[in-house]
Amino acid sequence: MEFWWRVPVDPTTPRLVSVLAGLHQRLTPQGFQINYARGCDWTAGMDAKVVTEGAIDDRLRTGQRSPLERSASTDTAAALRLAADCDIIIAAMGENRYLCGEGVDRPEIALPGDQEKLITQLAATGKPIVLVVFGGRPMALGNIERHCAAILYAWYPGQFGALALADLLSGFAAPSGRLTMTLPRSLAQVPTSYRRGYRADDPPLYPFGHGLTYTRFHYTALSIADTGAAATSNHTFDLATLPTVAASFTLENTGSRTGTEVAQLYLRRPGAASVLAQQQLRGFARLTLAPGATQRVTIEIPLDLLGRSLADGRFLIEPGPVEILVGPSAAELPLRANFDLTGETITRPRRARFFSVTRL
C-alpha cells in the first residue's frame, strides 16, 4: 500500500517481523547468543532488466524502493569475522520483490548480486551454513548447495513468516512442506518438468515433491484393488464395472521424532499416445506419525484420473496398462505396481471427477 497507493508508512500496520527479530524472540530466552551483520547487498550489480514498455509506475523504471525495504549498508569483513566465531551460520539470501514479478525479467536464476560469493567466503570459515532462501520462483543453487549443511526454502512467507522460520530453524517445529516445482541446478536445465522425467545423468538439484524433516519414513506393502470387487490375480480390471482403483501402502516413521510426511502417488499409462504416458501426480496423503508408528494408507483413484480430454471436449478412458508409483517425491518412488484395464473405451461428454480420495 505504501508503494502503490503512496500511503504514509505506519510502523505497526503491517507489523513486519524480520528473521533476526524472529530468532531473537524464539532463541534468546533459551540462552542462545545471536550476532548479526549484513554481509552483502542482495541486488548489488543485479542483472535484472526492468521492462519499461507499458509500465504503470515510473518508480519501477527508476529503481525506487519502499522505505520499508531500504537496506542498511553492508560490511562483508564484519560478517566474516562474526561467522568465524560462531557455531552455526544462518545465511538469509534470495530475491526481493523488485527482482521477481510482473515487469521484471532476469537472464539468470542464480542468486543475484554477490550472494554466491559470500556463501563461498562463509564456507571457508569451516562453520556449518543453514541457507534460508527468499523468493517467488525456483532459484538455481547448484553452485553453492555443496557448501550448505541445510537449505530452507522460505519463498515470501508474509509479515509473521519469520516467527515460523525461527521455529523451524530452532527445532521447535518440524518442516513438512514439499516442493510444488522442480529446483534446477542451473539455468541450462530450464525448462524442466517432473512429468517428462529427469535425466539420470543430469538430475535437478531437488525434484518436484521433495522435502526433508527431522525424521525418516519407510514405505512398504503396496497393493492394488478394485473398490467394487476384488481384483483378479493378475491385476486386471474391466472398464465397464470399475468404479475406483484403490492403492494401499504402509508408512512407518523410522526416526526418533514425531514428523509429518506427504506421501505422493503418481500414475503413468505406458505406451499411451498422449500426455498420460508421462508421470503425473494423482494423489497424496499428508499424515503425522510418532516415532515407530505405522499407518496403512489408501488412495482411491477415480476412473477419470486414468483418462484424457480431446480437442472437441469429449473425455476418453481407454483400455491398456497402468503403472502406479508411490513415494516421497517425483524422483524417489520406492513402491511400484501395475494393472491392466480391459474392455471397450469409455466416452463421456466431459470429465466428471478431478481428485483422488485419501483414507487412513
C-alpha atoms as a printed R data frame, in Angstrom:
    type eleno elety resid chain resno       x       y       z
1   ATOM     1    CA   MET     A     1   0.000   0.000   0.000
2   ATOM     2    CA   GLU     A     2   2.814   2.412   0.824
3   ATOM     3    CA   PHE     A     3   4.464   1.866  -2.559
4   ATOM     4    CA   TRP     A     4   1.463   1.617  -4.875
5   ATOM     5    CA   TRP     A     5  -1.040   3.889  -3.127
6   ATOM     6    CA   ARG     A     6   1.554   6.281  -1.643
7   ATOM     7    CA   VAL     A     7   0.066   5.869   1.831
8   ATOM     8    CA   PRO     A     8   2.409   7.049   4.635
9   ATOM     9    CA   VAL     A     9   4.218   4.244   6.418
10  ATOM    10    CA   ASP     A    10   2.629   3.064   9.649
11  ATOM    11    CA   PRO     A    11   5.327   1.215  11.640
12  ATOM    12    CA   THR     A    12   2.725  -1.039  13.285
13  ATOM    13    CA   THR     A    13   0.467  -1.834  10.318
14  ATOM    14    CA   PRO     A    14   1.532  -4.142   8.939
15  ATOM    15    CA   ARG     A    15   3.755  -5.355  11.713
16  ATOM    16    CA   LEU     A    16   6.783  -6.769   9.932
17  ATOM    17    CA   VAL     A    17   8.903  -9.331  11.793
18  ATOM    18    CA   SER     A    18  12.412  -9.823  10.383
19  ATOM    19    CA   VAL     A    19  14.270 -13.127  10.529
20  ATOM    20    CA   LEU     A    20  16.664 -11.571  13.028
21  ATOM    21    CA   ALA     A    21  13.802 -10.433  15.265
22  ATOM    22    CA   GLY     A    22  12.119 -13.817  14.989
23  ATOM    23    CA   LEU     A    23  15.291 -15.654  16.006
24  ATOM    24    CA   HIS     A    24  15.814 -13.310  18.940
25  ATOM    25    CA   GLN     A    25  12.240 -13.822  20.099
26  ATOM    26    CA   ARG     A    26  12.443 -17.620  19.938
27  ATOM    27    CA   LEU     A    27  16.054 -18.333  20.869
28  ATOM    28    CA   THR     A    28  17.359 -15.614  23.170
29  ATOM    29    CA   PRO     A    29  15.125 -16.815  26.061
30  ATOM    30    CA   GLN     A    30  16.681 -20.267  25.589
31  ATOM    31    CA   GLY     A    31  20.183 -18.905  26.230
32  ATOM    32    CA   PHE     A    32  21.358 -18.629  22.620
33  ATOM    33    CA   GLN     A    33  23.503 -15.687  21.551
34  ATOM    34    CA   ILE     A    34  22.663 -14.261  18.139
35  ATOM    35    CA   ASN     A    35  25.067 -11.995  16.270
36  ATOM    36    CA   TYR     A    36  24.215 -10.256  13.017
37  ATOM    37    CA   ALA     A    37  25.975  -8.464  10.184
38  ATOM    38    CA   ARG     A    38  24.779  -7.606   6.692
39  ATOM    39    CA   GLY     A    39  27.404  -9.245   4.545
40  ATOM    40    CA   CYS     A    40  26.199  -8.275   1.072
41  ATOM    41    CA   ASP     A    41  23.501  -6.423  -0.821
42  ATOM    42    CA   TRP     A    42  21.026  -8.776  -2.478
43  ATOM    43    CA   THR     A    43  20.895  -6.656  -5.626
44  ATOM    44    CA   ALA     A    44  24.419  -5.240  -5.921
45  ATOM    45    CA   GLY     A    45  25.299  -5.319  -9.613
46  ATOM    46    CA   MET     A    46  21.991  -7.009 -10.224
47  ATOM    47    CA   ASP     A    47  21.350  -8.324 -13.700
48  ATOM    48    CA   ALA     A    48  17.624  -7.565 -13.610
49  ATOM    49    CA   LYS     A    49  16.098  -5.986 -16.683
50  ATOM    50    CA   VAL     A    50  13.022  -3.880 -15.981
51  ATOM    51    CA   VAL     A    51  10.536  -3.931 -18.811
52  ATOM    52    CA   THR     A    52   9.598  -0.268 -19.272
53  ATOM    53    CA   GLU     A    53   7.104  -0.534 -22.097
54  ATOM    54    CA   GLY     A    54   3.629  -0.212 -20.645
55  ATOM    55    CA   ALA     A    55   4.898   0.068 -17.058
56  ATOM    56    CA   ILE     A    56   2.208   1.503 -14.805
57  ATOM    57    CA   ASP     A    57   4.508   3.319 -12.386
58  ATOM    58    CA   ASP     A    58   7.647   5.337 -13.113
59  ATOM    59    CA   ARG     A    59   9.199   4.144  -9.855
60  ATOM    60    CA   LEU     A    60   9.536   0.664 -11.325
61  ATOM    61    CA   ARG     A    61  11.754   2.110 -14.060
62  ATOM    62    CA   THR     A    62  13.908   4.248 -11.781
63  ATOM    63    CA   GLY     A    63  14.503   1.567  -9.168
64  ATOM    64    CA   GLN     A    64  12.815   3.441  -6.307
65  ATOM    65    CA   ARG     A    65  12.127   1.360  -3.224
66  ATOM    66    CA   SER     A    66   9.653   1.446  -0.386
67  ATOM    67    CA   PRO     A    67  11.048   2.960   2.844
68  ATOM    68    CA   LEU     A    68  10.122  -0.348   4.473
69  ATOM    69    CA   GLU     A    69  12.584  -2.126   2.175
70  ATOM    70    CA   ARG     A    70  15.549   0.215   2.089
71  ATOM    71    CA   SER     A    71  18.532  -1.665   3.385
72  ATOM    72    CA   ALA     A    72  21.389  -0.701   5.639
73  ATOM    73    CA   SER     A    73  24.963  -0.612   4.384
74  ATOM    74    CA   THR     A    74  26.921  -3.835   4.053
75  ATOM    75    CA   ASP     A    75  30.110  -4.957   5.789
76  ATOM    76    CA   THR     A    76  31.436  -8.222   4.392
77  ATOM    77    CA   ALA     A    77  34.511  -8.222   6.621
78  ATOM    78    CA   ALA     A    78  32.383  -7.842   9.755
79  ATOM    79    CA   ALA     A    79  30.092 -10.654   8.640
80  ATOM    80    CA   LEU     A    80  33.032 -12.994   8.062
81  ATOM    81    CA   ARG     A    81  34.527 -12.158  11.458
82  ATOM    82    CA   LEU     A    82  31.252 -12.978  13.193
83  ATOM    83    CA   ALA     A    83  30.890 -16.159  11.163
84  ATOM    84    CA   ALA     A    84  34.355 -17.360  12.140
85  ATOM    85    CA   ASP     A    85  33.458 -17.024  15.845
86  ATOM    86    CA   CYS     A    86  30.007 -18.619  15.745
87  ATOM    87    CA   ASP     A    87  28.793 -22.204  15.992
88  ATOM    88    CA   ILE     A    88  26.235 -22.048  13.151
89  ATOM    89    CA   ILE     A    89  25.793 -19.603  10.274
90  ATOM    90    CA   ILE     A    90  22.264 -18.717   9.172
91  ATOM    91    CA   ALA     A    91  22.557 -17.045   5.763
92  ATOM    92    CA   ALA     A    92  19.384 -15.288   4.582
93  ATOM    93    CA   MET     A    93  19.570 -14.894   0.801
94  ATOM    94    CA   GLY     A    94  17.303 -14.578  -2.227
95  ATOM    95    CA   GLU     A    95  15.419 -12.126  -4.413
96  ATOM    96    CA   ASN     A    96  13.499  -9.117  -3.156
97  ATOM    97    CA   ARG     A    97  10.130  -8.348  -4.706
98  ATOM    98    CA   TYR     A    98  11.623  -5.919  -7.211
99  ATOM    99    CA   LEU     A    99  13.503  -8.759  -8.908
100 ATOM   100    CA   CYS     A   100  10.557 -11.147  -9.144
101 ATOM   101    CA   GLY     A   101   7.162 -10.370 -10.569
102 ATOM   102    CA   GLU     A   102   5.421  -8.586 -13.399
103 ATOM   103    CA   GLY     A   103   7.533  -6.234 -15.480
104 ATOM   104    CA   VAL     A   104  10.872  -7.747 -14.424
105 ATOM   105    CA   ASP     A   105  12.994 -10.241 -16.332
106 ATOM   106    CA   ARG     A   106  16.355 -11.713 -15.386
107 ATOM   107    CA   PRO     A   107  18.653 -13.577 -17.780
108 ATOM   108    CA   GLU     A   108  19.833 -15.782 -14.891
109 ATOM   109    CA   ILE     A   109  18.099 -17.507 -11.971
110 ATOM   110    CA   ALA     A   110  21.096 -17.871  -9.680
111 ATOM   111    CA   LEU     A   111  21.168 -15.773  -6.523
112 ATOM   112    CA   PRO     A   112  21.672 -12.172  -7.684
113 ATOM   113    CA   GLY     A   113  24.404  -9.781  -6.654
114 ATOM   114    CA   ASP     A   114  27.320 -11.051  -4.560
115 ATOM   115    CA   GLN     A   115  25.349 -13.676  -2.651
116 ATOM   116    CA   GLU     A   116  27.062 -16.743  -4.116
117 ATOM   117    CA   LYS     A   117  30.454 -15.159  -3.480
118 ATOM   118    CA   LEU     A   118  29.546 -14.503   0.159
119 ATOM   119    CA   ILE     A   119  28.344 -18.096   0.655
120 ATOM   120    CA   THR     A   120  31.702 -19.331  -0.622
121 ATOM   121    CA   GLN     A   121  33.512 -16.993   1.773
122 ATOM   122    CA   LEU     A   122  31.349 -18.132   4.679
123 ATOM   123    CA   ALA     A   123  32.054 -21.767   3.825
124 ATOM   124    CA   ALA     A   124  35.784 -21.076   4.109
125 ATOM   125    CA   THR     A   125  35.280 -20.470   7.854
126 ATOM   126    CA   GLY     A   126  34.516 -24.157   8.267
127 ATOM   127    CA   LYS     A   127  31.276 -23.471  10.151
128 ATOM   128    CA   PRO     A   128  28.026 -25.167   9.109
129 ATOM   129    CA   ILE     A   129  25.782 -22.976   6.953
130 ATOM   130    CA   VAL     A   130  21.987 -23.042   7.036
131 ATOM   131    CA   LEU     A   131  20.816 -21.243   3.901
132 ATOM   132    CA   VAL     A   132  17.370 -19.590   4.015
133 ATOM   133    CA   VAL     A   133  16.160 -18.646   0.528
134 ATOM   134    CA   PHE     A   134  13.505 -15.979  -0.069
135 ATOM   135    CA   GLY     A   135  11.889 -15.502  -3.457
136 ATOM   136    CA   GLY     A   136   8.965 -16.172  -5.713
137 ATOM   137    CA   ARG     A   137  10.493 -18.597  -8.201
138 ATOM   138    CA   PRO     A   138  12.775 -21.660  -8.179
139 ATOM   139    CA   MET     A   139  16.375 -20.475  -7.900
140 ATOM   140    CA   ALA     A   140  19.378 -22.329  -9.319
141 ATOM   141    CA   LEU     A   141  21.521 -23.142  -6.270
142 ATOM   142    CA   GLY     A   142  23.814 -25.700  -7.885
143 ATOM   143    CA   ASN     A   143  26.964 -23.608  -7.345
144 ATOM   144    CA   ILE     A   144  26.517 -23.295  -3.581
145 ATOM   145    CA   GLU     A   145  24.453 -26.267  -2.417
146 ATOM   146    CA   ARG     A   146  27.569 -28.243  -1.515
147 ATOM   147    CA   HIS     A   147  28.583 -25.512   0.934
148 ATOM   148    CA   CYS     A   148  25.326 -25.745   2.913
149 ATOM   149    CA   ALA     A   149  24.518 -28.076   5.774
150 ATOM   150    CA   ALA     A   150  20.810 -27.378   5.203
151 ATOM   151    CA   ILE     A   151  18.606 -25.295   2.912
152 ATOM   152    CA   LEU     A   152  15.229 -23.910   3.971
153 ATOM   153    CA   TYR     A   153  13.250 -22.513   1.034
154 ATOM   154    CA   ALA     A   154  11.090 -19.814   2.609
155 ATOM   155    CA   TRP     A   155   9.568 -18.246  -0.547
156 ATOM   156    CA   TYR     A   156   7.835 -14.981   0.534
157 ATOM   157    CA   PRO     A   157   6.484 -16.047   3.938
158 ATOM   158    CA   GLY     A   158   4.490 -12.949   4.886
159 ATOM   159    CA   GLN     A   159   4.749 -10.466   7.730
160 ATOM   160    CA   PHE     A   160   4.901 -13.093  10.513
161 ATOM   161    CA   GLY     A   161   6.738 -15.708   8.461
162 ATOM   162    CA   ALA     A   162   9.966 -15.008  10.346
163 ATOM   163    CA   LEU     A   163   8.484 -16.487  13.532
164 ATOM   164    CA   ALA     A   164   7.606 -19.682  11.682
165 ATOM   165    CA   LEU     A   165  11.116 -19.779  10.222
166 ATOM   166    CA   ALA     A   166  12.599 -19.350  13.689
167 ATOM   167    CA   ASP     A   167  10.519 -22.279  14.962
168 ATOM   168    CA   LEU     A   168  11.728 -24.478  12.102
169 ATOM   169    CA   LEU     A   169  15.377 -23.458  12.361
170 ATOM   170    CA   SER     A   170  15.431 -23.978  16.110
171 ATOM   171    CA   GLY     A   171  13.680 -27.340  16.031
172 ATOM   172    CA   PHE     A   172  10.611 -26.204  17.964
173 ATOM   173    CA   ALA     A   173   8.615 -27.221  14.870
174 ATOM   174    CA   ALA     A   174   9.423 -29.768  12.166
175 ATOM   175    CA   PRO     A   175   9.396 -28.865   8.441
176 ATOM   176    CA   SER     A   176   6.601 -30.511   6.490
177 ATOM   177    CA   GLY     A   177   6.412 -28.587   3.202
178 ATOM   178    CA   ARG     A   178   7.080 -30.174  -0.176
179 ATOM   179    CA   LEU     A   179   8.227 -28.574  -3.429
180 ATOM   180    CA   THR     A   180   5.434 -27.831  -5.887
181 ATOM   181    CA   MET     A   181   8.012 -27.306  -8.633
182 ATOM   182    CA   THR     A   182  11.448 -28.556  -9.622
183 ATOM   183    CA   LEU     A   183  14.550 -26.695  -8.437
184 ATOM   184    CA   PRO     A   184  17.145 -26.808 -11.254
185 ATOM   185    CA   ARG     A   185  20.886 -26.960 -10.706
186 ATOM   186    CA   SER     A   186  21.484 -24.259 -13.295
187 ATOM   187    CA   LEU     A   187  19.786 -22.258 -15.997
188 ATOM   188    CA   ALA     A   188  20.873 -24.924 -18.500
189 ATOM   189    CA   GLN     A   189  18.237 -27.301 -17.048
190 ATOM   190    CA   VAL     A   190  15.366 -24.882 -17.676
191 ATOM   191    CA   PRO     A   191  12.649 -25.623 -18.649
192 ATOM   192    CA   THR     A   192  12.229 -28.812 -16.655
193 ATOM   193    CA   SER     A   193   9.215 -30.810 -15.533
194 ATOM   194    CA   TYR     A   194   8.766 -33.931 -13.444
195 ATOM   195    CA   ARG     A   195   6.124 -35.092 -15.926
196 ATOM   196    CA   ARG     A   196   8.689 -35.599 -18.663
197 ATOM   197    CA   GLY     A   197  11.032 -37.282 -16.211
198 ATOM   198    CA   TYR     A   198  14.522 -36.265 -15.164
199 ATOM   199    CA   ARG     A   199  17.703 -37.308 -16.933
200 ATOM   200    CA   ALA     A   200  19.633 -39.856 -14.894
201 ATOM   201    CA   ASP     A   201  22.940 -38.264 -15.931
202 ATOM   202    CA   ASP     A   202  21.754 -34.702 -15.200
203 ATOM   203    CA   PRO     A   203  19.212 -34.704 -12.349
204 ATOM   204    CA   PRO     A   204  17.800 -31.462 -10.945
205 ATOM   205    CA   LEU     A   205  19.040 -30.088  -7.668
206 ATOM   206    CA   TYR     A   206  15.767 -31.017  -5.961
207 ATOM   207    CA   PRO     A   207  12.832 -32.775  -7.675
208 ATOM   208    CA   PHE     A   208   9.138 -31.978  -7.596
209 ATOM   209    CA   GLY     A   209   7.642 -33.086  -4.264
210 ATOM   210    CA   HIS     A   210  10.956 -33.068  -2.405
211 ATOM   211    CA   GLY     A   211  11.158 -32.049   1.227
212 ATOM   212    CA   LEU     A   212  13.002 -33.143   4.366
213 ATOM   213    CA   THR     A   213  12.092 -33.105   8.030
214 ATOM   214    CA   TYR     A   214  13.675 -34.119  11.338
215 ATOM   215    CA   THR     A   215  12.825 -37.819  10.971
216 ATOM   216    CA   ARG     A   216  12.636 -40.501   8.269
217 ATOM   217    CA   PHE     A   217   9.815 -42.561   6.806
218 ATOM   218    CA   HIS     A   218   9.727 -46.025   5.233
219 ATOM   219    CA   TYR     A   219   7.254 -47.146   2.546
220 ATOM   220    CA   THR     A   220   6.172 -50.797   2.204
221 ATOM   221    CA   ALA     A   221   3.448 -53.182   1.048
222 ATOM   222    CA   LEU     A   222   1.789 -51.520  -1.937
223 ATOM   223    CA   SER     A   223  -1.355 -53.343  -3.044
224 ATOM   224    CA   ILE     A   224  -3.970 -52.606  -5.718
225 ATOM   225    CA   ALA     A   225  -7.673 -53.414  -5.513
226 ATOM   226    CA   ASP     A   226 -10.984 -52.545  -7.158
227 ATOM   227    CA   THR     A   227 -13.191 -50.797  -4.622
228 ATOM   228    CA   GLY     A   228 -16.218 -52.543  -6.074
229 ATOM   229    CA   ALA     A   229 -14.843 -56.092  -6.243
230 ATOM   230    CA   ALA     A   230 -11.618 -57.994  -5.670
231 ATOM   231    CA   ALA     A   231  -9.066 -57.822  -8.437
232 ATOM   232    CA   THR     A   232  -8.051 -60.883 -10.381
233 ATOM   233    CA   SER     A   233  -4.686 -62.424  -9.600
234 ATOM   234    CA   ASN     A   234  -3.003 -60.590 -12.471
235 ATOM   235    CA   HIS     A   235  -4.473 -57.169 -11.543
236 ATOM   236    CA   THR     A   236  -6.874 -56.859 -14.443
237 ATOM   237    CA   PHE     A   237  -9.920 -54.611 -14.203
238 ATOM   238    CA   ASP     A   238 -12.891 -54.273 -16.567
239 ATOM   239    CA   LEU     A   239 -13.627 -50.662 -17.502
240 ATOM   240    CA   ALA     A   240 -17.340 -51.392 -17.685
241 ATOM   241    CA   THR     A   241 -17.608 -52.305 -13.999
242 ATOM   242    CA   LEU     A   242 -14.677 -50.456 -12.414
243 ATOM   243    CA   PRO     A   243 -15.728 -47.549 -10.140
244 ATOM   244    CA   THR     A   244 -12.407 -46.746  -8.471
245 ATOM   245    CA   VAL     A   245  -8.931 -48.255  -8.106
246 ATOM   246    CA   ALA     A   246  -7.639 -48.313  -4.539
247 ATOM   247    CA   ALA     A   247  -3.881 -48.200  -3.941
248 ATOM   248    CA   SER     A   248  -2.906 -49.082  -0.360
249 ATOM   249    CA   PHE     A   249   0.519 -48.939   1.294
250 ATOM   250    CA   THR     A   250   2.081 -48.798   4.753
251 ATOM   251    CA   LEU     A   251   4.051 -45.821   6.042
252 ATOM   252    CA   GLU     A   252   6.346 -46.041   9.079
253 ATOM   253    CA   ASN     A   253   8.193 -43.319  10.996
254 ATOM   254    CA   THR     A   254  11.605 -44.927  11.478
255 ATOM   255    CA   GLY     A   255  13.207 -41.920  13.211
256 ATOM   256    CA   SER     A   256  13.298 -40.627  16.775
257 ATOM   257    CA   ARG     A   257  10.980 -37.612  16.368
258 ATOM   258    CA   THR     A   258   7.361 -37.056  15.503
259 ATOM   259    CA   GLY     A   259   7.125 -35.882  11.918
260 ATOM   260    CA   THR     A   260   4.765 -35.199   9.033
261 ATOM   261    CA   GLU     A   261   5.122 -36.958   5.699
262 ATOM   262    CA   VAL     A   262   3.443 -36.140   2.385
263 ATOM   263    CA   ALA     A   263   3.206 -39.478   0.597
264 ATOM   264    CA   GLN     A   264   2.679 -38.996  -3.137
265 ATOM   265    CA   LEU     A   265   1.014 -41.223  -5.740
266 ATOM   266    CA   TYR     A   266   1.864 -40.896  -9.432
267 ATOM   267    CA   LEU     A   267   0.311 -42.576 -12.475
268 ATOM   268    CA   ARG     A   268   1.605 -43.469 -15.920
269 ATOM   269    CA   ARG     A   269  -0.076 -45.059 -18.926
270 ATOM   270    CA   PRO     A   270   2.873 -46.809 -20.633
271 ATOM   271    CA   GLY     A   271   2.613 -46.733 -24.399
272 ATOM   272    CA   ALA     A   272  -0.260 -44.239 -24.443
273 ATOM   273    CA   ALA     A   273  -0.090 -41.787 -27.330
274 ATOM   274    CA   SER     A   274  -0.826 -38.814 -25.097
275 ATOM   275    CA   VAL     A   275   0.311 -36.919 -22.016
276 ATOM   276    CA   LEU     A   276  -0.921 -39.917 -19.986
277 ATOM   277    CA   ALA     A   277   2.314 -41.691 -20.835
278 ATOM   278    CA   GLN     A   278   4.083 -39.123 -18.677
279 ATOM   279    CA   GLN     A   279   4.337 -39.407 -14.919
280 ATOM   280    CA   GLN     A   280   1.608 -37.370 -13.226
281 ATOM   281    CA   LEU     A   281   0.796 -36.674  -9.581
282 ATOM   282    CA   ARG     A   282  -2.662 -38.112  -8.969
283 ATOM   283    CA   GLY     A   283  -2.966 -38.285  -5.183
284 ATOM   284    CA   PHE     A   284  -1.239 -37.664  -1.886
285 ATOM   285    CA   ALA     A   285  -1.630 -38.309   1.830
286 ATOM   286    CA   ARG     A   286  -0.357 -35.922   4.490
287 ATOM   287    CA   LEU     A   287  -0.061 -37.563   7.881
288 ATOM   288    CA   THR     A   288   1.800 -37.099  11.148
289 ATOM   289    CA   LEU     A   289   3.333 -40.123  12.880
290 ATOM   290    CA   ALA     A   290   5.054 -40.564  16.216
291 ATOM   291    CA   PRO     A   291   8.443 -42.364  16.323
292 ATOM   292    CA   GLY     A   292   7.990 -46.035  15.455
293 ATOM   293    CA   ALA     A   293   4.341 -45.614  14.462
294 ATOM   294    CA   THR     A   294   2.907 -47.123  11.273
295 ATOM   295    CA   GLN     A   295  -0.163 -46.225   9.244
296 ATOM   296    CA   ARG     A   296  -1.932 -48.001   6.436
297 ATOM   297    CA   VAL     A   297  -2.889 -45.502   3.750
298 ATOM   298    CA   THR     A   298  -5.402 -45.970   0.930
299 ATOM   299    CA   ILE     A   299  -5.702 -43.583  -2.013
300 ATOM   300    CA   GLU     A   300  -8.794 -44.166  -4.127
301 ATOM   301    CA   ILE     A   301  -8.231 -43.243  -7.777
302 ATOM   302    CA   PRO     A   302 -11.415 -42.472  -9.750
303 ATOM   303    CA   LEU     A   303 -11.583 -43.708 -13.293
304 ATOM   304    CA   ASP     A   304 -11.425 -40.157 -14.668
305 ATOM   305    CA   LEU     A   305  -7.805 -39.786 -13.492
306 ATOM   306    CA   LEU     A   306  -6.896 -42.516 -15.987
307 ATOM   307    CA   GLY     A   307  -8.426 -40.759 -18.986
308 ATOM   308    CA   ARG     A   308  -7.728 -37.857 -21.336
309 ATOM   309    CA   SER     A   309  -9.601 -34.975 -22.915
310 ATOM   310    CA   LEU     A   310  -9.962 -34.498 -26.660
311 ATOM   311    CA   ALA     A   311  -9.852 -31.209 -28.552
312 ATOM   312    CA   ASP     A   312 -13.628 -31.303 -29.047
313 ATOM   313    CA   GLY     A   313 -14.188 -31.509 -25.276
314 ATOM   314    CA   ARG     A   314 -15.027 -35.204 -25.060
315 ATOM   315    CA   PHE     A   315 -13.346 -37.338 -22.415
316 ATOM   316    CA   LEU     A   316 -11.926 -40.806 -23.118
317 ATOM   317    CA   ILE     A   317 -10.954 -43.609 -20.770
318 ATOM   318    CA   GLU     A   318  -9.148 -46.256 -22.787
319 ATOM   319    CA   PRO     A   319  -8.052 -49.810 -22.013
320 ATOM   320    CA   GLY     A   320  -4.380 -50.625 -21.540
321 ATOM   321    CA   PRO     A   321  -1.648 -50.895 -18.928
322 ATOM   322    CA   VAL     A   322  -1.376 -48.541 -15.945
323 ATOM   323    CA   GLU     A   323   1.598 -48.041 -13.633
324 ATOM   324    CA   ILE     A   324   1.219 -46.738 -10.070
325 ATOM   325    CA   LEU     A   325   4.230 -45.226  -8.295
326 ATOM   326    CA   VAL     A   326   4.324 -44.160  -4.627
327 ATOM   327    CA   GLY     A   327   6.991 -42.336  -2.621
328 ATOM   328    CA   PRO     A   328   8.166 -39.066  -1.047
329 ATOM   329    CA   SER     A   329   8.940 -37.207  -4.309
330 ATOM   330    CA   ALA     A   330   8.727 -37.478  -8.082
331 ATOM   331    CA   ALA     A   331  12.293 -38.822  -8.170
332 ATOM   332    CA   GLU     A   332  12.073 -41.191  -5.195
333 ATOM   333    CA   LEU     A   333   9.308 -43.729  -5.755
334 ATOM   334    CA   PRO     A   334  10.185 -46.990  -3.993
335 ATOM   335    CA   LEU     A   335   6.745 -48.587  -4.422
336 ATOM   336    CA   ARG     A   336   5.514 -49.572  -7.870
337 ATOM   337    CA   ALA     A   337   2.673 -51.725  -9.159
338 ATOM   338    CA   ASN     A   338   0.984 -52.391 -12.483
339 ATOM   339    CA   PHE     A   339  -2.505 -53.320 -13.576
340 ATOM   340    CA   ASP     A   340  -4.416 -53.569 -16.846
341 ATOM   341    CA   LEU     A   341  -7.692 -52.012 -17.911
342 ATOM   342    CA   THR     A   342  -9.743 -54.177 -20.251
343 ATOM   343    CA   GLY     A   343 -12.965 -53.718 -22.185
344 ATOM   344    CA   GLU     A   344 -14.259 -51.036 -24.516
345 ATOM   345    CA   THR     A   345 -13.185 -47.376 -24.477
346 ATOM   346    CA   ILE     A   346 -15.499 -45.203 -22.367
347 ATOM   347    CA   THR     A   347 -16.523 -41.884 -23.919
348 ATOM   348    CA   ARG     A   348 -18.055 -39.122 -21.826
349 ATOM   349    CA   PRO     A   349 -19.195 -35.623 -22.783
350 ATOM   350    CA   ARG     A   350 -16.794 -34.196 -20.211
351 ATOM   351    CA   ARG     A   351 -14.570 -35.114 -17.319
352 ATOM   352    CA   ALA     A   352 -16.604 -35.671 -14.155
353 ATOM   353    CA   ARG     A   353 -14.030 -36.152 -11.373
354 ATOM   354    CA   PHE     A   354 -10.706 -34.424 -10.823
355 ATOM   355    CA   PHE     A   355  -9.300 -35.638  -7.488
356 ATOM   356    CA   SER     A   356  -8.460 -38.841  -5.707
357 ATOM   357    CA   VAL     A   357  -9.650 -39.583  -2.157
358 ATOM   358    CA   THR     A   358  -7.316 -40.450   0.717
359 ATOM   359    CA   ARG     A   359  -8.453 -42.762   3.503
360 ATOM   360    CA   LEU     A   360  -6.473 -43.624   6.654
